[in-house]
Amino acid sequence: MQIIPAIDIIDGKCVRLTEGDYAQKTIYNENPLEVAKAFEAAGIQRLHLVDLDGAKAGAVKNWKVLESIALNTKLVIDFGGGIKTDEDVALVFERGASLATIGSIAVANPALFLSWVNKYGADRFFLGADVKDNFIAVNGWMQTSTTTIESFLTDYLAHGITNIFCTDVSKDGRLEGPSTELYQSLIRSFPNLKLVASGGVSSLQDLEVLDSIGCAGAIVGKAIYENRISLESLQQFNA
């Protein structure tokens, strides 16, 4: 199982939200590049970089942070938040992202998203399935769609999208443990899915459980910043 640390960006700073609430914001570092370099030094290979300003505004905002990390580390970066147009996708790839993280637009405008898949290839996209009460949450989790997680995955697996991360919004940033039952159910229902767990990871034990149930990866954020999980302890997953 691959460990994917998260850096969430507001105003160019590394922050974390609780349950996606912009009013519940903690700033952890003024310089995201420092954080990314620390991850790389610990043997981490992937980075989940989230432009929270972009998610709120509906347009990519913090591309300079992406560019800085891409130029100064060898991390494989997936970047998301506010990717809504052809120009946004091109910008993200031009500035160094290996994968574009897509969420809301895959719900609001599937035809547009699939046009990007056809142009760049399915393997260049990391599809976010953010869940509130079994429905897909969109627009920085500020709205809940009428699309269920099951129908969402069924539709996109049919188009070759297998790199998917699933976040239970109610768990995110609370350090209360991940939605193991949800992930087990999805892995059983969709055996071809490369499911990355996201949200709620609070300990090394949580990661071991996610590994045991068949998750392909796990995104870890607040648990690292709050020193619940040391970077050194993650090396067992990178061996």
C-alpha positions in Angstrom: 0.0 0.0 0.0 1.4 3.4 -1.0 1.4 6.2 1.5 0.4 9.6 0.0 0.9 12.6 2.3 -1.4 15.5 1.7 -0.5 19.2 1.6 -3.6 21.4 1.5 -3.0 25.0 0.4 -4.7 28.2 1.4 -3.0 31.5 0.6 0.1 29.6 -0.3 0.4 28.1 3.1 0.1 24.5 4.3 -3.2 24.1 6.3 -5.7 21.4 7.3 -9.4 21.8 7.6 -11.8 19.8 9.8 -14.7 18.1 7.9 -13.9 20.4 4.9 -15.0 23.5 6.9 -13.0 26.5 5.9 -13.8 28.1 9.2 -12.0 25.3 11.0 -8.5 25.9 9.6 -5.1 25.2 11.1 -1.9 26.6 9.5 0.9 24.1 9.9 3.6 25.7 7.8 4.1 28.9 5.9 6.3 27.1 3.3 4.8 24.0 1.6 8.1 23.3 -0.1 9.7 22.7 3.2 7.0 20.1 4.1 7.3 18.4 0.7 11.1 18.1 1.1 10.7 16.6 4.5 8.4 14.0 3.0 10.9 13.2 0.2 13.7 12.9 2.7 11.7 10.3 4.6 11.4 8.1 1.5 7.9 9.2 0.4 7.4 9.1 -3.4 3.9 10.5 -3.8 2.2 13.8 -2.8 -1.4 14.8 -2.8 -1.5 18.6 -3.3 -4.8 20.3 -2.8 -5.6 23.9 -3.8 -8.3 24.8 -1.3 -8.5 28.3 -2.6 -9.1 26.9 -6.1 -11.7 24.4 -4.9 -13.6 27.3 -3.3 -13.2 29.7 -6.3 -13.8 27.1 -9.0 -10.4 27.9 -10.7 -6.8 26.9 -10.1 -5.2 29.4 -7.8 -2.0 28.0 -6.1 -0.2 26.7 -9.2 3.0 28.4 -8.1 3.2 26.1 -5.1 2.8 23.1 -7.4 5.6 24.5 -9.7 7.9 25.1 -6.7 7.5 21.6 -5.4 7.7 20.0 -8.8 11.0 21.8 -9.6 12.6 21.2 -6.3 11.6 17.6 -5.5 11.2 14.3 -7.4 7.8 13.6 -5.8 5.1 12.3 -8.0 2.4 15.0 -7.5 -1.3 14.8 -8.0 -2.8 18.3 -7.9 -6.4 19.2 -7.5 -8.8 22.0 -6.5 -10.6 24.2 -9.0 -9.8 22.3 -12.2 -12.8 23.2 -14.3 -11.6 24.0 -17.8 -9.3 22.8 -20.6 -6.9 25.6 -19.6 -6.8 24.5 -16.0 -5.9 20.9 -16.9 -3.2 22.1 -19.2 -1.8 24.5 -16.6 -1.6 21.8 -13.9 0.3 19.5 -16.2 2.6 22.3 -17.5 3.5 23.3 -13.9 4.6 19.8 -13.0 1.7 17.6 -11.8 1.9 14.0 -12.9 -1.8 13.5 -12.2 -4.7 15.9 -12.2 -7.0 15.4 -9.3 -10.6 15.7 -10.4 -13.8 15.8 -8.3 -16.7 18.2 -8.8 -16.4 18.4 -12.6 -16.7 14.7 -12.9 -20.2 15.0 -11.4 -21.2 18.3 -12.9 -19.9 17.8 -16.5 -18.9 14.2 -17.2 -18.6 14.9 -21.0 -15.9 17.5 -20.3 -14.0 15.3 -17.9 -14.1 12.4 -20.4 -12.8 14.7 -23.1 -9.7 15.2 -20.9 -9.4 11.5 -20.3 -9.5 10.9 -24.1 -6.8 13.6 -24.7 -4.3 12.8 -21.9 -5.1 9.2 -21.0 -7.0 7.7 -18.0 -3.7 7.2 -16.1 -3.1 11.0 -15.8 -6.2 11.5 -13.6 -6.8 10.8 -9.9 -10.5 10.8 -9.4 -11.9 11.9 -6.1 -15.0 10.3 -4.7 -15.9 12.5 -1.7 -18.8 11.0 0.2 -21.4 12.4 2.5 -24.0 9.9 3.6 -23.3 7.7 0.5 -23.7 10.7 -1.9 -20.9 12.5 -3.8 -20.0 15.8 -2.3 -18.8 18.6 -4.6 -17.4 22.1 -4.7 -14.9 21.8 -1.9 -17.5 19.7 0.0 -19.8 22.6 0.3 -22.6 20.9 -1.6 -23.9 17.3 -1.9 -25.0 15.9 -5.2 -27.7 13.3 -6.0 -25.1 10.8 -7.3 -24.4 7.8 -5.1 -20.8 6.6 -4.7 -21.7 3.2 -6.3 -23.2 4.8 -9.5 -20.3 7.2 -9.7 -17.7 4.4 -9.6 -19.6 2.2 -12.0 -19.8 5.0 -14.6 -16.1 5.9 -14.5 -14.7 2.4 -14.2 -16.5 1.7 -17.5 -14.3 4.5 -19.0 -11.0 3.1 -17.8 -10.6 5.2 -14.7 -9.2 3.0 -11.9 -7.1 5.4 -9.9 -9.7 6.6 -7.4 -9.5 8.0 -3.9 -12.5 8.0 -1.6 -13.0 10.4 1.3 -15.7 10.2 3.9 -16.2 13.9 4.6 -17.5 13.2 8.1 -14.2 11.6 9.0 -11.8 14.1 7.4 -9.5 15.9 9.8 -11.1 14.4 12.9 -8.4 11.8 13.6 -11.2 9.3 14.6 -10.2 6.5 12.2 -11.0 5.9 8.5 -14.2 4.5 7.0 -13.0 0.9 6.9 -16.4 -0.6 6.3 -17.1 1.7 3.4 -13.8 0.9 1.7 -14.3 -2.9 2.3 -17.7 -2.7 0.6 -16.3 -0.8 -2.4 -13.4 -3.1 -2.8 -15.7 -6.1 -2.8 -18.1 -4.5 -5.3 -15.4 -3.2 -7.6 -12.5 -5.6 -7.7 -10.7 -3.7 -10.5 -10.6 -0.5 -8.4 -7.3 0.8 -7.2 -8.9 2.4 -4.2 -6.9 5.0 -2.1 -8.4 5.7 1.3 -8.6 9.2 2.5 -9.8 10.9 5.7 -9.7 10.0 9.4 -6.3 8.2 9.5 -5.1 8.7 13.0 -2.4 6.1 13.7 -0.1 3.5 12.2 -2.6 0.9 13.1 -5.2 2.6 10.9 -2.8 2.3 8.0 -2.2 -1.4 8.7 -5.9 -2.1 8.7 -6.4 -0.3 5.4 -3.5 -2.3 4.0 -5.0 -5.5 5.2 -8.4 -4.9 3.5 -6.8 -4.3 0.2 -6.5 -0.5 -0.2 -4.0 0.4 -2.9 -3.0 3.5 -1.0 -3.8 5.9 1.8 -3.8 9.7 1.9 -2.5 10.9 5.3 -2.6 14.5 6.4 -3.5 15.7 9.9 -2.0 12.6 11.6 1.4 13.5 10.3 1.1 17.2 11.2 -0.2 16.4 14.7 2.7 14.0 15.2 0.3 11.0 15.5 2.3 9.2 12.8 6.0 9.8 12.3 7.5 9.9 8.9 10.0 7.3 9.9 7.3 4.8 10.7 5.9 5.1 7.2 9.0 3.6 5.7 7.7 0.1 6.3 5.1 0.8 3.5 7.7 2.2 1.1 10.0 -0.8 1.4 
